[in-house]
Amino acid sequence: MAEADPTLDTGETTVPGTPPPNARRRRLLTGIAAAVLVAGVGYGGWYALIGSHHVSTDNAYVGADTAQVTPMVSGQVAQVLVSDAQAVKRGDVLVRIDDRDARIALADAEAALAKARRQFGQTSATGTSLNAQIAAKNQAIASARAQSFSAQAAFEKASVDLDRRKKLAPSGAVSADELTSAVNAYAAAKGSLENARAAVAQAIAARGSAEGDFAANQALIQGTTIATNPDVQAAQAKVDQARLDLSRTVIRAPVDGVVTGRAVQVGQRLAPGAAIMKVVPVQQLYVDANFKEGQLAHVKPGQTVTVTSDLYGSGVVYHGTVVGFSGGTGSAFALIPAQNATGNWIKIVQRLPVRIALDPRELAAHPLRVGLSMDADIDI
């Protein structure tokens, strides 16, 4: 049987001085394994020294406590002095409402205040007059009582005279005419006494009426001045309200920022509380970073954060601080919350918004806008 010739072609070409293919393959695999090992060791070292002390997310967005501008009084728009994207300072005039009705209301309130002040002065003067009337009534009572005493004396004299003549009449010492005169004098004295007594009672009643009027008058002004009188204060409050309504016809910017969402035009009729625009405080922006619930075990308020934006790229880094955590996950406050009480329930990792405050100086150097995407990295 013939033996195989070792020089026969096996399908592989061997170049003199080169290692066989199997050796090259082994070295290649060994190199790849070594590279993977080095990469793994490097990643392990990086994670142990750096990565394990950071949590990051690209689910982060710029936010702001936007100031919504609404009118406090109704009226027709006379001027609109700003436009969308315009920067404004706190106190700048945004809109003017036609103020003619407000000026008329203020003039009416001021007239009512002047009337209330005069009425207080009149009431004070009336009190003085009523007090004088009481003194006059006391004098009238004294005069009426004096007349009553005089009438009493006259009545008693007439009564004595009549009794004396009645006793003498049977003896004929007193004529019938004299007796009749005595009777008439007695009757007249008695009537005068009754009239005098009635005059005293009338004078006392008049004094009581005057005292009642004086007390009623004093109840209106006693213990008060023109500044503290209730009627004057009520009128003053209406003047203050009218003056405030007049000032509110000029709508001013509540904060520094940029105008957005302007929805008002000249000639438009505004109602109190209607939103006409917003002012975004671009120097007071923050970032809401939505971290996975498994990333938050070691995140605490006060920790430092580095943030980059898609607007400027990684070349611009913002430095911030963790302020706090939202009261619930995004799904918990969604318009239609997730309902997991079903048989085919699948667990979904939740995200919790973390509020991050940014450095105002960095914001001034590189302005941001609400809603921009950000990448946040927290050093834990």
C-alpha positions as CSV (number, residue, x, y, z in Angstrom):
1,M,0.0,0.0,0.0
2,A,1.5,3.4,-1.0
3,E,2.2,6.0,1.8
4,A,0.9,9.6,1.6
5,D,3.5,12.0,0.3
6,P,4.0,14.7,2.9
7,T,4.8,17.2,0.1
8,L,1.3,16.9,-1.4
9,D,-0.8,20.2,-1.5
10,T,-3.1,20.5,1.5
11,G,-4.8,23.6,0.4
12,E,-2.8,26.0,2.6
13,T,0.2,28.0,1.4
14,T,3.0,28.4,3.9
15,V,5.4,31.2,3.3
16,P,8.9,30.3,4.6
17,G,9.7,32.3,7.7
18,T,6.1,32.9,8.8
19,P,4.2,31.2,11.6
20,P,1.5,28.8,10.7
21,P,-2.2,30.1,10.5
22,N,-3.2,28.5,13.8
23,A,-0.5,30.4,15.7
24,R,-1.6,33.7,14.1
25,R,-5.2,33.0,15.1
26,R,-4.2,32.2,18.6
27,R,-2.2,35.4,18.9
28,L,-5.1,37.5,17.5
29,L,-7.6,36.0,20.0
30,T,-5.1,36.4,22.8
31,G,-4.7,40.1,21.8
32,I,-8.5,40.6,21.7
33,A,-8.9,38.9,25.1
34,A,-6.2,41.1,26.5
35,A,-7.8,44.2,25.2
36,V,-11.2,43.2,26.6
37,L,-9.5,42.4,29.9
38,V,-7.7,45.8,30.0
39,A,-11.0,47.6,29.0
40,G,-12.8,45.7,31.7
41,V,-10.2,46.5,34.3
42,G,-10.1,50.1,33.2
43,Y,-13.9,50.4,33.4
44,G,-14.0,48.6,36.7
45,G,-11.4,51.1,38.0
46,W,-13.2,54.0,36.6
47,Y,-16.5,52.9,38.0
48,A,-15.0,52.2,41.4
49,L,-13.2,55.6,41.6
50,I,-15.6,57.8,39.6
51,G,-18.6,56.2,38.1
52,S,-20.1,54.8,41.3
53,H,-20.1,58.4,42.7
54,H,-22.2,59.9,39.9
55,V,-25.7,59.4,38.6
56,S,-26.7,61.0,35.3
57,T,-29.6,61.3,33.0
58,D,-30.5,63.0,29.7
59,N,-34.1,63.2,30.6
60,A,-33.9,66.7,31.9
61,Y,-35.5,70.0,30.9
62,V,-35.2,73.7,31.7
63,G,-38.1,75.2,33.7
64,A,-39.0,78.4,35.3
65,D,-41.7,79.9,37.6
66,T,-43.3,81.8,34.8
67,A,-45.2,85.0,35.8
68,Q,-48.7,85.1,34.1
69,V,-49.9,88.6,33.4
70,T,-53.6,89.2,34.0
71,P,-55.6,92.5,34.3
72,M,-57.2,93.3,37.6
73,V,-59.9,95.6,36.2
74,S,-62.0,95.4,33.1
75,G,-61.7,97.9,30.2
76,Q,-60.7,98.4,26.6
77,V,-57.1,98.2,25.7
78,A,-55.6,101.6,24.7
79,Q,-52.0,100.6,24.2
80,V,-49.8,97.5,24.0
81,L,-46.2,98.4,24.5
82,V,-44.4,95.0,24.2
83,S,-44.2,92.1,21.8
84,D,-43.2,88.5,22.0
85,A,-39.6,87.8,22.8
86,Q,-39.0,91.3,24.1
87,A,-36.9,91.6,27.3
88,V,-38.5,93.7,30.1
89,K,-37.6,94.8,33.5
90,R,-39.8,94.6,36.6
91,G,-42.1,97.6,36.6
92,D,-42.0,98.3,32.8
93,V,-45.4,99.2,31.3
94,L,-46.8,96.3,29.3
95,V,-50.4,97.4,28.5
96,R,-52.5,100.5,29.1
97,I,-56.3,100.2,29.6
98,D,-58.6,103.1,28.8
99,D,-58.8,104.8,32.3
100,R,-61.7,107.3,31.7
101,D,-64.2,105.3,33.6
102,A,-61.8,104.8,36.4
103,R,-61.1,108.5,36.7
104,I,-64.8,109.2,36.9
105,A,-65.2,106.6,39.6
106,L,-62.3,108.2,41.5
107,A,-63.9,111.7,41.3
108,D,-67.2,110.3,42.5
109,A,-65.5,108.6,45.5
110,E,-63.6,111.8,46.4
111,A,-66.9,113.8,46.3
112,A,-68.5,111.3,48.6
113,L,-65.5,111.6,51.0
114,A,-65.8,115.4,51.0
115,K,-69.5,115.1,51.8
116,A,-68.8,112.6,54.7
117,R,-66.2,115.0,56.1
118,R,-68.7,117.9,56.0
119,Q,-71.4,115.8,57.6
120,F,-69.1,115.0,60.4
121,G,-68.4,118.7,60.9
122,Q,-72.1,119.4,60.8
123,T,-72.8,116.7,63.3
124,S,-70.2,118.1,65.6
125,A,-71.8,121.6,65.3
126,T,-75.2,120.1,65.9
127,G,-74.0,118.5,69.1
128,T,-72.9,121.9,70.4
129,S,-76.3,123.4,69.5
130,L,-78.2,120.6,71.2
131,N,-76.1,121.0,74.3
132,A,-77.1,124.7,74.3
133,Q,-80.7,123.7,73.8
134,I,-80.5,121.5,76.9
135,A,-79.2,124.4,78.9
136,A,-82.1,126.5,77.6
137,K,-84.6,123.8,78.5
138,N,-83.2,123.7,82.0
139,Q,-83.9,127.5,82.2
140,A,-87.4,127.0,80.9
141,I,-88.0,124.4,83.6
142,A,-86.8,126.7,86.3
143,S,-89.1,129.5,84.9
144,A,-92.0,127.1,84.7
145,R,-91.5,125.9,88.2
146,A,-91.3,129.5,89.5
147,Q,-94.6,130.3,87.8
148,S,-96.0,127.1,89.3
149,F,-94.9,128.3,92.8
150,S,-96.6,131.7,92.2
151,A,-99.7,130.0,90.9
152,Q,-99.7,127.7,93.9
153,A,-99.5,130.7,96.2
154,A,-102.3,132.5,94.4
155,F,-104.4,129.4,94.5
156,E,-103.9,129.0,98.3
157,K,-104.8,132.7,98.9
158,A,-107.9,132.3,96.7
159,S,-108.8,129.2,98.6
160,V,-108.4,131.0,102.0
161,D,-110.5,134.0,100.8
162,L,-113.2,131.7,99.6
163,D,-113.4,129.8,102.8
164,R,-113.6,133.0,104.9
165,R,-116.4,134.4,102.8
166,K,-118.3,131.2,102.8
167,K,-118.2,131.3,106.7
168,L,-119.4,134.9,106.8
169,A,-122.1,134.5,104.1
170,P,-124.8,133.1,106.5
171,S,-124.5,136.1,108.8
172,G,-124.9,138.5,105.9
173,A,-121.5,140.1,106.4
174,V,-120.5,139.2,102.8
175,S,-122.7,140.1,99.9
176,A,-123.6,137.6,97.3
177,D,-121.6,139.5,94.7
178,E,-118.5,139.3,96.9
179,L,-118.9,135.6,97.4
180,T,-119.3,135.1,93.7
181,S,-116.1,137.1,93.1
182,A,-114.3,134.9,95.6
183,V,-115.6,131.8,93.9
184,N,-114.4,133.0,90.5
185,A,-111.1,134.1,91.9
186,Y,-110.6,130.6,93.4
187,A,-111.5,129.0,90.1
188,A,-109.1,131.2,88.2
189,A,-106.3,130.5,90.6
190,K,-106.9,126.8,90.4
191,G,-106.8,127.0,86.5
192,S,-103.6,129.0,86.6
193,L,-102.0,126.5,89.0
194,E,-102.9,123.6,86.7
195,N,-101.5,125.5,83.7
196,A,-98.3,126.2,85.6
197,R,-97.9,122.6,86.5
198,A,-98.6,121.5,82.9
199,A,-95.9,124.0,81.8
200,V,-93.4,122.5,84.1
201,A,-94.2,119.0,82.8
202,Q,-93.9,120.3,79.2
203,A,-90.6,121.9,79.9
204,I,-89.3,118.7,81.5
205,A,-90.5,116.7,78.5
206,A,-88.8,119.2,76.1
207,R,-85.6,118.9,78.0
208,G,-85.8,115.1,77.8
209,S,-86.3,115.3,74.0
210,A,-83.3,117.6,73.7
211,E,-81.2,115.3,75.8
212,G,-82.2,112.3,73.6
213,D,-81.2,114.2,70.5
214,F,-77.9,115.2,72.0
215,A,-77.2,111.6,73.1
216,A,-78.0,110.4,69.6
217,N,-75.8,113.0,68.1
218,Q,-73.0,112.2,70.5
219,A,-73.3,108.5,69.6
220,L,-72.3,109.4,66.1
221,I,-69.2,111.4,66.9
222,Q,-68.2,110.6,70.5
223,G,-64.6,109.2,70.8
224,T,-63.9,109.9,67.1
225,T,-62.2,112.5,65.0
226,I,-62.7,113.4,61.4
227,A,-60.1,110.8,60.5
228,T,-61.5,108.0,62.6
229,N,-65.2,108.6,62.0
230,P,-66.7,105.4,60.5
231,D,-68.6,107.2,57.7
232,V,-65.5,109.1,56.8
233,Q,-63.4,105.9,56.9
234,A,-65.9,104.1,54.6
235,A,-65.8,107.0,52.1
236,Q,-62.0,107.0,52.3
237,A,-61.9,103.3,51.6
238,K,-63.9,103.9,48.5
239,V,-61.5,106.6,47.4
240,D,-58.6,104.2,48.0
241,Q,-60.3,101.5,46.0
242,A,-61.1,103.8,43.1
243,R,-57.5,105.1,43.1
244,L,-56.2,101.5,43.1
245,D,-58.5,100.6,40.2
246,L,-57.1,103.6,38.3
247,S,-53.5,102.5,38.9
248,R,-54.4,99.0,37.7
249,T,-55.3,100.4,34.3
250,V,-51.6,100.4,33.7
251,I,-50.3,96.8,33.6
252,R,-46.7,96.4,34.5
253,A,-44.2,93.6,34.3
254,P,-44.1,91.7,37.6
255,V,-40.6,90.4,37.2
256,D,-37.5,90.7,35.0
257,G,-37.7,88.4,32.0
258,V,-38.8,87.9,28.4
259,V,-42.4,88.3,27.1
260,T,-44.0,85.3,25.6
261,G,-47.4,84.1,24.6
262,R,-48.8,87.7,24.1
263,A,-52.6,87.4,23.5
264,V,-53.8,91.0,23.6
265,Q,-54.4,93.6,21.0
266,V,-55.4,97.3,20.9
267,G,-59.1,97.8,21.2
268,Q,-59.7,94.4,22.9
269,R,-62.1,94.3,25.8
270,L,-60.4,92.7,28.8
271,A,-62.0,91.0,31.8
272,P,-60.4,90.7,35.2
273,G,-58.3,87.5,35.4
274,A,-58.0,86.9,31.7
275,A,-54.4,85.8,30.8
276,I,-52.9,88.2,28.2
277,M,-49.2,87.2,28.2
278,K,-46.4,85.6,30.3
279,V,-43.1,86.9,31.5
280,V,-40.4,84.2,31.7
281,P,-37.7,85.1,34.3
282,V,-34.8,83.8,32.2
283,Q,-32.2,84.7,34.9
284,Q,-34.0,82.5,37.4
285,L,-34.3,79.2,35.5
286,Y,-33.9,75.8,36.9
287,V,-33.6,72.2,35.6
288,D,-36.0,69.4,36.4
289,A,-34.0,66.1,35.9
290,N,-36.1,63.0,35.8
291,F,-33.9,60.2,37.3
292,K,-34.8,56.6,37.5
293,E,-36.0,55.5,41.0
294,G,-33.0,53.2,41.3
295,Q,-30.6,56.1,40.9
296,L,-31.9,58.2,43.8
297,A,-30.8,56.1,46.8
298,H,-27.8,58.4,47.6
299,V,-29.1,61.7,46.0
300,K,-29.6,64.4,48.6
301,P,-30.3,68.2,48.5
302,G,-27.2,70.3,48.4
303,Q,-25.2,67.9,46.2
304,T,-23.4,69.5,43.2
305,V,-24.5,68.9,39.6
306,T,-22.9,69.5,36.3
307,V,-25.3,70.2,33.5
308,T,-24.9,70.5,29.7
309,S,-27.5,71.6,27.2
310,D,-28.2,70.4,23.7
311,L,-28.3,74.1,22.7
312,Y,-24.6,74.8,23.4
313,G,-23.2,71.2,23.5
314,S,-20.6,69.8,25.9
315,G,-18.4,72.8,25.5
316,V,-20.6,74.8,27.9
317,V,-21.0,73.3,31.4
318,Y,-23.4,74.7,33.9
319,H,-22.9,74.1,37.6
320,G,-25.9,73.7,39.9
321,T,-27.1,72.3,43.2
322,V,-29.8,69.8,44.0
323,V,-32.7,71.7,45.6
324,G,-35.1,68.9,46.3
325,F,-37.4,66.2,45.0
326,S,-40.9,66.4,43.5
327,G,-43.7,65.1,45.6
328,G,-44.4,62.3,43.2
329,T,-43.4,60.6,40.0
330,G,-44.4,62.0,36.6
331,S,-47.0,59.2,36.1
332,A,-48.5,59.9,39.5
333,F,-49.6,63.4,38.4
334,A,-50.4,62.6,34.8
335,L,-53.8,63.6,33.5
336,I,-54.6,59.9,33.1
337,P,-52.6,58.0,35.8
338,A,-51.4,54.5,35.0
339,Q,-53.7,51.7,36.2
340,N,-51.6,48.6,37.0
341,A,-54.4,46.6,38.7
342,T,-54.7,44.2,35.8
343,G,-53.8,40.6,35.1
344,N,-51.2,41.5,32.4
345,W,-49.3,44.0,34.6
346,I,-45.7,44.8,33.6
347,K,-43.5,46.7,36.0
348,I,-42.2,50.0,34.5
349,V,-39.3,51.8,36.1
350,Q,-40.6,55.2,37.4
351,R,-38.8,58.5,37.2
352,L,-38.8,61.2,39.9
353,P,-38.2,64.8,39.0
354,V,-35.2,66.3,40.8
355,R,-35.1,70.1,41.0
356,I,-31.6,71.6,40.2
357,A,-30.8,75.3,40.7
358,L,-28.4,76.9,38.3
359,D,-25.7,79.5,38.7
360,P,-27.2,82.9,37.7
361,R,-23.8,84.1,36.4
362,E,-23.5,81.1,34.0
363,L,-27.1,81.7,32.9
364,A,-26.3,85.3,32.1
365,A,-23.2,84.3,30.1
366,H,-25.1,81.5,28.2
367,P,-28.8,82.2,28.3
368,L,-31.3,79.3,28.2
369,R,-35.0,79.1,27.5
370,V,-37.8,77.1,29.1
371,G,-38.2,73.6,27.8
372,L,-34.6,73.0,26.4
373,S,-33.1,69.6,26.8
374,M,-30.3,69.1,29.3
375,D,-27.9,66.4,30.5
376,A,-27.5,66.3,34.3
377,D,-24.8,64.6,36.3
378,I,-25.0,64.5,40.1
379,D,-21.9,64.0,42.2
380,I,-23.2,61.7,45.1
